[in-house]
Amino acid sequence: MNKLERRLKEIQRVLETLKARLDDGTLVIVEGRKDIESLRQIGAGGKILPVKSSGKSLLDALREIEKQRVREAILLMDFDRRGRELTARLVRQLEAMKIKPNLTFWRRLLSLIGRDVKDIESLPSYIETLSEKTGKNILKV
């Protein structure tokens, strides 16, 4: 198995675990609507909440998160500087609300895709590209 195949396999493993967590009712927080569409495209169901969409303020988004009455939220912001800053702000806010911010998936994906992908919405096309290069399509259900 070459390097690209291993990377694709590991991305698949991370996404399968993420999908299972969503199926179990864990809330996933993303930046915008396109991020939600991308996660749906790779087969993720469950509750995915955007924090930067339709003119909502961060405060509005935090109120919406609070309404969900969850103990934990998976954060999947973009991998660029602004995404990192938003992640840091959300971590502080969620902790203050006694909600555990989960960065495991974000960190794992970041380590796997490095500089190749800057945002969550680009994930499906990146996976497609890797699939073409390796001849293994992980998006087919």
C-alpha positions in Angstrom: 0.0 0.0 0.0 1.5 3.3 -1.1 1.5 6.6 0.8 -1.6 8.0 -0.9 -3.6 4.8 -0.3 -2.6 4.8 3.4 -3.7 8.5 3.6 -7.0 7.7 1.9 -7.6 4.7 4.2 -6.9 6.9 7.3 -9.2 9.7 6.1 -11.9 7.0 5.5 -11.4 5.7 9.1 -11.7 9.3 10.5 -14.8 10.0 8.5 -16.5 6.6 9.5 -15.8 7.4 13.1 -17.2 10.9 12.6 -20.4 9.5 10.9 -20.9 7.1 13.8 -20.6 10.0 16.3 -23.2 12.0 14.4 -25.5 8.9 14.3 -25.1 8.7 18.1 -26.5 12.3 18.4 -23.2 14.2 18.8 -23.5 17.8 17.6 -21.0 18.9 14.9 -20.3 22.6 14.5 -19.0 23.9 11.2 -18.5 27.4 9.7 -21.2 27.6 7.0 -23.8 25.9 4.9 -21.3 24.7 2.2 -19.5 22.8 5.0 -22.8 21.1 5.9 -23.4 20.1 2.3 -19.9 18.7 2.0 -20.3 16.5 5.1 -23.7 15.3 3.8 -22.0 14.6 0.4 -19.6 12.2 2.2 -22.5 10.5 4.0 -22.7 12.3 7.3 -26.1 12.5 8.8 -27.2 13.9 12.2 -27.1 17.3 13.6 -24.6 19.7 12.0 -24.9 23.4 13.0 -23.3 26.3 11.1 -21.9 29.2 13.1 -21.4 31.6 10.2 -24.4 31.5 8.0 -27.4 33.6 7.0 -26.1 36.7 8.9 -26.1 35.1 12.3 -23.8 36.5 14.9 -21.5 34.2 17.0 -23.8 35.0 19.9 -26.8 33.7 18.0 -24.9 30.6 17.1 -23.9 30.0 20.7 -27.6 30.4 21.8 -28.5 27.8 19.2 -25.8 25.4 20.4 -27.1 25.9 24.0 -30.6 25.0 22.9 -29.2 21.6 21.7 -28.6 20.6 25.4 -25.4 18.7 24.6 -22.4 17.8 26.7 -20.0 17.7 23.8 -19.7 19.3 20.4 -17.3 18.3 17.6 -15.7 21.4 16.1 -14.9 21.2 12.3 -13.9 24.7 11.3 -11.8 25.5 8.3 -8.0 24.9 8.4 -7.0 28.4 7.6 -6.0 31.2 10.0 -9.6 32.5 10.4 -10.8 28.9 11.0 -8.2 28.4 13.7 -9.1 31.7 15.4 -12.8 30.8 15.3 -12.0 27.4 16.7 -10.1 29.0 19.6 -13.0 31.4 20.4 -15.5 28.6 20.2 -13.5 26.4 22.5 -13.4 29.2 25.2 -17.2 29.9 24.8 -18.2 26.2 24.9 -16.1 25.5 27.9 -17.7 28.5 29.7 -21.1 26.9 28.8 -19.9 23.5 30.3 -19.9 21.9 26.8 -16.8 19.9 26.0 -15.3 21.0 22.7 -14.0 18.0 20.7 -11.1 18.9 18.4 -10.0 15.3 17.7 -11.5 15.0 14.2 -10.3 18.5 13.2 -6.7 17.7 14.4 -6.7 14.3 12.7 -8.0 15.6 9.4 -5.5 18.5 9.5 -2.6 16.1 10.1 -3.8 14.0 7.1 -4.6 16.6 4.6 -2.0 19.2 5.7 -1.8 22.0 3.2 -3.8 20.3 0.5 -7.2 21.4 1.8 -8.0 24.7 3.5 -11.6 24.1 4.3 -14.2 21.5 5.1 -16.2 22.2 2.0 -13.2 21.1 -0.2 -13.0 17.7 1.5 -15.2 15.7 -0.9 -13.3 16.9 -4.0 -9.9 16.2 -2.2 -11.2 12.6 -1.5 -12.3 12.3 -5.1 -8.8 13.4 -6.3 -7.1 10.9 -4.0 -9.6 8.2 -5.1 -8.7 8.8 -8.8 -5.0 8.7 -8.1 -5.2 5.5 -6.1 -8.0 3.8 -8.0 -9.9 3.3 -4.7 -13.2 5.3 -4.2 -14.2 5.6 -0.6 -17.2 7.8 -1.3 -19.2 5.0 -3.0 -21.7 3.7 -0.5 
